[in-house]
Amino acid sequence: MEQQQQQIAPEVAATPAPLLDEQLDMDDSMKHCFENLIVIDVGANLTNKKYSRDLDSVVQRARDAGVQKLMVHGTSVKSSKEALRLSRIYPDIIYSTAGIHPHDSKSIVEEPSTWFDLEHIAQAQECVAVGPCGLDYQRDFSEPDAQKQIFAKQLHLAIRLNKPLLIHERSAQNDLLEILDKFENLPPVVIRGFMGTAEEALKYLDRRFYISLTGYLCKDKSDTGVRRLLDNGTLPLDRLLVETDAPFMYPNTRASKLPQHVKTAITERSLLYLHRYCTFQRNEPCSLPAIVEMIAAFMKKTPDEVALVTAFNALKLFGLS
């Protein structure tokens, strides 16, 4: 317990005096909140310029909050290079991925030679997955034909390297599955940042794909979406992963449509990190314990169980040391 409080000390020292006094004067009922969940964030965009000034603090806060390992996504050739660089600066904490997000597909079509840079990055030991790649028909940043072409190239790459696939899909499930079904010997597949319906999730689960969830579950107000997926037991724990998608997908625990039993399941410790360090404009990996606690409440399981199984899934799937 004392050691855990010391780990938080550097960040406490940087807070305004009233907050510091408040934290130092915590009574015994608050101190129990410093027991960590041990979690793994399989999707953080730490190459984003929003972290350029204080990345060390962001990583340390994540560690103090219980996030033992982070996967930093490469969504273009440039960000894949940067993600790999970060994995070498923070060994055994940060792992990288290499991919071309559907939105960036046209960049490879326009400059085909850059594809060889991505292939080289993906071969690195610290790079544990290919992607995020896939299809996104909600926004028109790249034409569907370009998306399909670059998605297929990444499928071939993942098969050749035998590295897991991170797939991003928005309003494109039929086309995406049609492409995937043409490939044999696919490596493990993760549908990351899932935001679809329970019916769509079943199509992925029937293929033994993994599904990762984010703070989007605070926004989901439908009767057929992510919350139903958790409420009715459709999503088994052994197919579940968790991610923050930081700096995006801030988990708004004050959302009016969030059930009361879910709100009360979030510990004071998790709220401390969430409300002090994360905003709608800049989410951080230290918000992950709050996301795990909400998922556990929806699934009617303990946070420890969800944290343990999702961490095991990530360690096994991506070969994290």
C-alpha positions as CSV (number, residue, x, y, z in Angstrom):
1,M,0.0,0.0,0.0
2,E,2.7,2.5,1.0
3,Q,4.7,1.7,-2.2
4,Q,1.6,2.3,-4.3
5,Q,1.0,5.7,-2.7
6,Q,4.7,6.6,-3.4
7,Q,4.2,5.7,-7.0
8,I,1.5,8.4,-7.3
9,A,3.6,11.0,-5.5
10,P,5.3,12.6,-8.5
11,E,1.9,13.5,-10.0
12,V,0.4,14.6,-6.7
13,A,3.4,17.0,-6.2
14,A,2.4,18.7,-9.5
15,T,-1.2,19.4,-8.4
16,P,-2.4,22.7,-6.8
17,A,-2.0,23.0,-3.1
18,P,-5.7,22.6,-2.1
19,L,-5.9,19.3,-4.0
20,L,-2.6,18.2,-2.5
21,D,-3.9,19.0,1.0
22,E,-7.1,17.2,0.3
23,Q,-5.3,14.1,-0.9
24,L,-2.9,14.0,2.0
25,D,-5.8,14.4,4.4
26,M,-7.6,11.4,3.0
27,D,-9.3,9.2,5.7
28,D,-9.1,5.5,5.9
29,S,-12.2,5.0,3.8
30,M,-10.4,6.6,0.8
31,K,-7.1,4.8,1.2
32,H,-8.6,1.4,0.1
33,C,-9.0,3.0,-3.3
34,F,-5.3,2.7,-3.9
35,E,-5.5,-1.0,-4.5
36,N,-4.7,-1.4,-8.2
37,L,-6.5,-3.3,-10.9
38,I,-3.9,-4.8,-13.2
39,V,-5.0,-4.0,-16.8
40,I,-3.6,-3.9,-20.3
41,D,-4.5,-1.2,-22.8
42,V,-4.5,-2.7,-26.3
43,G,-5.1,0.6,-28.1
44,A,-3.7,4.0,-27.2
45,N,-2.7,6.6,-29.8
46,L,0.3,8.0,-27.9
47,T,1.9,9.3,-31.2
48,N,-0.8,11.9,-31.2
49,K,0.6,15.5,-30.9
50,K,-1.6,16.0,-27.8
51,Y,1.0,14.0,-25.8
52,S,4.1,15.7,-27.3
53,R,4.8,17.8,-24.2
54,D,4.2,15.3,-21.3
55,L,4.4,11.8,-22.6
56,D,6.6,10.6,-19.7
57,S,4.0,11.8,-17.2
58,V,1.2,10.2,-19.3
59,V,3.0,6.8,-19.3
60,Q,3.8,7.1,-15.6
61,R,0.2,7.9,-14.7
62,A,-1.0,4.9,-16.6
63,R,1.4,2.7,-14.7
64,D,0.4,4.2,-11.4
65,A,-3.3,3.6,-12.2
66,G,-2.6,-0.1,-12.9
67,V,-2.1,-0.1,-16.7
68,Q,0.9,-2.4,-16.9
69,K,1.3,-2.5,-20.6
70,L,0.2,-0.4,-23.6
71,M,-0.1,-1.0,-27.3
72,V,0.5,2.1,-29.3
73,H,-1.3,1.9,-32.7
74,G,0.4,2.9,-35.9
75,T,-2.3,4.1,-38.3
76,S,-0.1,5.4,-41.1
77,V,3.5,4.9,-42.1
78,K,4.6,7.9,-40.2
79,S,2.7,7.0,-36.9
80,S,3.8,3.4,-37.3
81,K,7.5,4.5,-37.3
82,E,6.8,6.7,-34.2
83,A,5.0,3.9,-32.4
84,L,8.0,1.6,-32.9
85,R,10.3,4.4,-31.6
86,L,8.2,4.7,-28.5
87,S,8.3,0.9,-27.9
88,R,12.1,1.2,-27.8
89,I,12.1,4.1,-25.4
90,Y,9.7,2.3,-23.0
91,P,10.7,-1.4,-23.4
92,D,8.3,-4.0,-21.9
93,I,5.8,-1.2,-21.2
94,I,4.9,0.0,-24.7
95,Y,4.4,-2.3,-27.7
96,S,3.7,-1.0,-31.2
97,T,1.5,-2.0,-34.1
98,A,2.0,-1.1,-37.8
99,G,-1.0,-0.4,-40.0
100,I,-2.8,1.8,-42.5
101,H,-6.1,3.0,-41.1
102,P,-8.9,3.0,-43.7
103,H,-8.9,6.8,-43.7
104,D,-5.2,6.8,-44.8
105,S,-5.6,4.2,-47.5
106,K,-5.3,6.7,-50.3
107,S,-1.8,7.7,-49.1
108,I,-0.5,4.3,-50.1
109,V,-2.4,4.3,-53.4
110,E,-0.9,7.7,-54.2
111,E,2.7,6.8,-53.0
112,P,3.0,3.0,-53.5
113,S,6.7,3.0,-52.5
114,T,5.8,3.9,-48.9
115,W,4.3,0.5,-48.5
116,F,7.7,-1.1,-48.3
117,D,8.5,1.2,-45.3
118,L,5.4,-0.2,-43.5
119,E,6.5,-3.8,-44.3
120,H,9.9,-3.1,-42.7
121,I,8.3,-1.6,-39.6
122,A,5.9,-4.5,-39.2
123,Q,8.8,-7.0,-39.1
124,A,10.3,-5.5,-35.9
125,Q,10.1,-7.6,-32.8
126,E,8.5,-4.8,-30.8
127,C,5.7,-4.6,-33.4
128,V,3.1,-7.1,-32.1
129,A,0.2,-6.7,-34.6
130,V,-0.7,-5.5,-38.1
131,G,-3.3,-2.7,-38.1
132,P,-5.5,-1.0,-37.4
133,C,-6.7,-1.7,-40.9
134,G,-10.1,-2.4,-42.4
135,L,-13.0,-0.5,-43.9
136,D,-14.8,2.7,-42.8
137,Y,-17.8,3.8,-44.8
138,Q,-18.9,6.4,-42.3
139,R,-16.4,9.0,-43.5
140,D,-15.2,9.7,-47.0
141,F,-11.5,10.2,-46.4
142,S,-10.5,7.4,-48.8
143,E,-12.6,5.8,-51.5
144,P,-14.0,2.3,-50.8
145,D,-12.0,0.7,-53.6
146,A,-8.8,2.2,-52.2
147,Q,-9.7,1.0,-48.7
148,K,-10.4,-2.6,-49.9
149,Q,-7.1,-2.6,-51.9
150,I,-4.9,-1.5,-48.9
151,F,-6.9,-3.7,-46.5
152,A,-6.1,-6.8,-48.6
153,K,-2.4,-5.9,-48.7
154,Q,-2.3,-5.8,-44.9
155,L,-4.1,-9.1,-44.6
156,H,-1.4,-10.7,-46.8
157,L,1.3,-9.0,-44.6
158,A,-0.2,-10.3,-41.4
159,I,-0.5,-13.8,-42.7
160,R,3.1,-13.7,-43.9
161,L,4.4,-12.4,-40.6
162,N,2.0,-14.5,-38.6
163,K,1.0,-11.5,-36.5
164,P,-2.5,-10.7,-35.1
165,L,-4.7,-8.4,-37.1
166,L,-6.3,-5.3,-35.6
167,I,-9.4,-4.4,-37.6
168,H,-11.3,-1.2,-37.7
169,E,-14.8,-1.4,-39.2
170,R,-17.6,1.2,-39.4
171,S,-20.8,0.6,-41.4
172,A,-18.9,-1.9,-43.6
173,Q,-19.4,-5.3,-42.1
174,N,-20.7,-7.2,-45.1
175,D,-17.9,-6.0,-47.4
176,L,-15.3,-6.6,-44.7
177,L,-16.4,-10.2,-44.0
178,E,-16.6,-10.9,-47.7
179,I,-12.9,-9.9,-48.0
180,L,-11.8,-11.8,-44.9
181,D,-13.6,-15.0,-46.1
182,K,-11.4,-15.1,-49.2
183,F,-8.3,-15.6,-47.0
184,E,-7.2,-18.9,-45.5
185,N,-4.9,-19.2,-42.5
186,L,-5.8,-15.9,-41.0
187,P,-3.9,-15.0,-37.8
188,P,-6.0,-14.1,-34.7
189,V,-8.3,-11.2,-35.5
190,V,-9.3,-8.3,-33.1
191,I,-12.3,-6.1,-34.0
192,R,-11.0,-3.1,-32.2
193,G,-13.0,-0.3,-30.7
194,F,-16.3,-2.1,-31.5
195,M,-19.3,0.2,-31.8
196,G,-21.8,-2.0,-33.7
197,T,-24.8,-4.0,-32.7
198,A,-25.1,-7.2,-30.8
199,E,-26.2,-8.9,-34.0
200,E,-23.0,-7.7,-35.8
201,A,-20.9,-8.8,-32.9
202,L,-22.3,-12.3,-33.2
203,K,-21.0,-12.5,-36.7
204,Y,-17.5,-11.7,-35.5
205,L,-17.7,-14.0,-32.5
206,D,-18.9,-16.9,-34.7
207,R,-15.6,-16.6,-36.5
208,R,-13.8,-16.7,-33.2
209,F,-12.6,-13.1,-33.5
210,Y,-11.8,-11.0,-30.4
211,I,-13.6,-7.8,-29.7
212,S,-12.1,-4.8,-27.9
213,L,-14.2,-2.2,-26.1
214,T,-13.6,1.4,-25.2
215,G,-15.3,4.2,-23.3
216,Y,-17.8,4.3,-26.1
217,L,-20.1,2.2,-23.8
218,C,-20.9,5.4,-22.0
219,K,-22.2,6.9,-25.2
220,D,-24.1,3.9,-26.5
221,K,-27.8,4.6,-25.9
222,S,-29.3,1.9,-28.2
223,D,-31.1,-1.2,-27.1
224,T,-29.2,-3.4,-29.5
225,G,-25.6,-2.2,-29.1
226,V,-22.5,-2.7,-26.9
227,R,-24.4,-2.6,-23.6
228,R,-26.8,-5.4,-24.7
229,L,-23.7,-7.3,-25.7
230,L,-22.5,-7.2,-22.2
231,D,-25.8,-7.4,-20.3
232,N,-27.0,-10.6,-21.9
233,G,-23.7,-12.4,-21.9
234,T,-23.3,-12.5,-25.7
235,L,-19.7,-11.5,-25.4
236,P,-17.7,-14.2,-23.5
237,L,-14.7,-13.0,-21.4
238,D,-12.3,-15.1,-23.3
239,R,-13.0,-13.0,-26.5
240,L,-12.8,-9.6,-24.8
241,L,-10.0,-7.0,-24.8
242,V,-10.0,-3.5,-23.4
243,E,-8.6,-0.2,-24.7
244,T,-8.8,3.5,-24.2
245,D,-8.3,4.7,-27.8
246,A,-6.7,7.7,-26.1
247,P,-6.8,10.6,-26.7
248,F,-10.2,9.8,-28.0
249,M,-13.3,8.0,-26.5
250,Y,-13.3,9.7,-23.1
251,P,-15.4,7.5,-20.8
252,N,-18.1,10.0,-19.6
253,T,-19.1,8.4,-16.3
254,R,-21.6,11.2,-15.7
255,A,-23.6,10.4,-18.8
256,S,-27.3,10.6,-18.1
257,K,-28.1,7.3,-19.8
258,L,-25.5,5.3,-17.9
259,P,-27.3,3.0,-15.4
260,Q,-26.9,3.9,-11.8
261,H,-25.6,0.5,-10.8
262,V,-22.8,1.0,-13.3
263,K,-21.9,4.5,-12.0
264,T,-21.7,3.3,-8.4
265,A,-19.4,0.4,-9.5
266,I,-16.6,2.8,-10.4
267,T,-14.1,3.1,-7.5
268,E,-13.0,6.5,-6.1
269,R,-9.5,5.6,-7.2
270,S,-10.5,5.2,-10.8
271,L,-12.5,8.4,-10.7
272,L,-9.6,10.2,-9.2
273,Y,-7.4,9.5,-12.2
274,L,-10.3,10.0,-14.7
275,H,-11.5,13.4,-13.5
276,R,-8.1,14.8,-12.6
277,Y,-6.1,13.9,-15.7
278,C,-8.6,13.0,-18.5
279,T,-10.9,15.3,-20.5
280,F,-13.2,15.0,-23.6
281,Q,-10.4,16.7,-25.5
282,R,-7.6,14.5,-24.2
283,N,-8.3,11.0,-22.8
284,E,-5.4,9.1,-21.2
285,P,-4.6,5.4,-20.7
286,C,-5.0,6.0,-16.9
287,S,-8.8,5.9,-17.6
288,L,-8.7,2.2,-18.4
289,P,-9.5,0.9,-14.8
290,A,-12.8,3.0,-14.9
291,I,-13.7,1.4,-18.2
292,V,-13.0,-2.1,-16.9
293,E,-15.1,-1.4,-13.8
294,M,-18.0,-0.3,-16.0
295,I,-17.7,-3.4,-18.2
296,A,-17.7,-5.6,-15.2
297,A,-20.9,-3.9,-13.8
298,F,-22.7,-4.5,-17.1
299,M,-21.5,-8.1,-17.3
300,K,-22.4,-8.7,-13.6
301,K,-18.8,-9.8,-12.8
302,T,-16.1,-8.5,-10.5
303,P,-13.6,-5.9,-11.9
304,D,-10.8,-8.2,-10.8
305,E,-12.1,-11.0,-13.0
306,V,-12.6,-8.8,-16.1
307,A,-9.1,-7.2,-15.5
308,L,-7.4,-10.6,-15.1
309,V,-9.0,-12.3,-18.1
310,T,-8.6,-9.4,-20.5
311,A,-5.0,-9.0,-19.4
312,F,-4.4,-12.7,-20.0
313,N,-6.1,-12.5,-23.4
314,A,-3.8,-9.7,-24.4
315,L,-0.6,-11.4,-23.1
316,K,-1.5,-14.6,-24.9
317,L,-2.7,-13.1,-28.2
318,F,0.1,-10.5,-28.7
319,G,2.9,-12.4,-27.0
320,L,3.6,-9.6,-24.6
321,S,6.5,-10.3,-22.3
